[in-house]
Amino acid sequence: MKITFRLFANLRSYSPDEGGSGELDLTEGSTVGSVTDFLKIPAEIEKVILVNGSHAKEDTELSEGDVITYFPPMTGG
């Protein structure tokens, strides 16, 4: 199954081609954590993860065509 990933801000440096986005071909049953591991984003780095625009966790199971977005937490006021 194919999914799309998008990385923003400081997380762009974990993109395989440093372009900040791409596609991956995964096996059925893959999770957000599988993508995080593939991209080698360390667990200790704070990040917000969305799948198709909705908040997701590392154990969220993915489906064909999903779009995973990673970005740093927003702060400010």
C-alpha positions in Angstrom: 0.0 0.0 0.0 1.2 3.5 -0.8 1.2 6.4 1.7 2.4 9.9 1.5 4.5 11.6 4.2 5.1 15.3 4.8 7.6 16.8 7.2 7.7 20.4 8.3 10.2 22.8 10.0 13.1 21.1 11.7 11.6 17.6 10.9 12.3 18.1 7.2 15.9 17.1 7.8 14.6 13.5 8.3 13.2 13.3 4.8 15.2 10.8 2.7 15.8 13.4 0.0 15.5 16.4 2.3 12.6 17.6 0.2 10.2 17.3 3.1 7.7 14.9 1.5 7.5 11.6 -0.4 5.7 8.3 -0.9 6.4 5.0 0.8 5.2 1.5 -0.2 4.3 -0.3 3.0 2.9 -3.7 3.9 -0.7 -4.0 5.2 -1.0 -3.5 8.9 1.8 -0.9 9.0 1.5 1.9 11.6 2.5 5.5 11.9 5.4 4.2 14.1 6.6 2.2 11.1 6.9 5.4 9.1 8.5 7.2 12.0 11.1 4.4 12.3 11.7 4.4 8.6 12.4 8.1 8.6 14.6 7.7 11.6 12.9 10.4 13.6 14.1 9.9 17.2 11.4 9.2 19.8 12.6 12.0 22.0 11.9 14.7 19.4 8.5 16.3 20.1 6.2 16.2 17.2 2.6 16.4 16.3 1.4 13.7 13.9 -1.7 13.9 11.7 -3.1 11.2 9.4 -5.4 12.7 6.8 -5.7 15.8 8.9 -6.7 14.1 12.2 -4.4 13.7 15.2 -2.7 10.3 15.3 -0.5 8.2 17.5 2.4 5.9 16.7 0.2 2.9 16.9 -2.4 4.3 14.4 -2.8 1.7 11.6 -2.4 3.1 8.1 -4.5 2.5 5.0 -3.8 2.8 1.2 -3.6 6.5 0.3 -3.2 7.9 3.8 -1.2 11.2 4.2 0.9 11.4 7.3 2.0 14.9 8.4 4.7 15.5 11.0 5.4 19.0 12.5 6.8 20.4 15.7 4.4 21.5 18.4 3.2 25.0 18.1 3.8 27.4 21.0 3.1 31.0 21.6 0.3 33.2 22.6 
